Amino acid sequence: MGGIGLPLSKCQTWTYGKQALKTLYVNYLWGDIMAKIWRNRLIAGTQKFEDCPARYKDEVVALLRQDVADGVITAERFKEITDMDYE
């Protein structure tokens, strides 16, 4: 349905659907990039985990956990950054 209660044409539905997919893709991609930027800032010590926006925190923690698994940072450093135990 359109904004004023009128049905959309097939063309309008496709356009809105395409825009929605584009928006989802950009938000997903941008969120992934920002999480990596926050991870790098936290490791470098230029930012604090408390200041990380909530929408990125889960992904940042996942990236930091992967960094511990890959040997980039230690479990102790993970705890210093996040104030969480690495397990």
ABEGO torsion letter per residue (X at the ends): XBAAGBBBBAAAAAAAAAAAAAAAAAAAAAAAAAAAAAAAAAAAGABBAAABBAAAAAAAAAAAAAAAAAGABBAAAAAAAAGBBBX
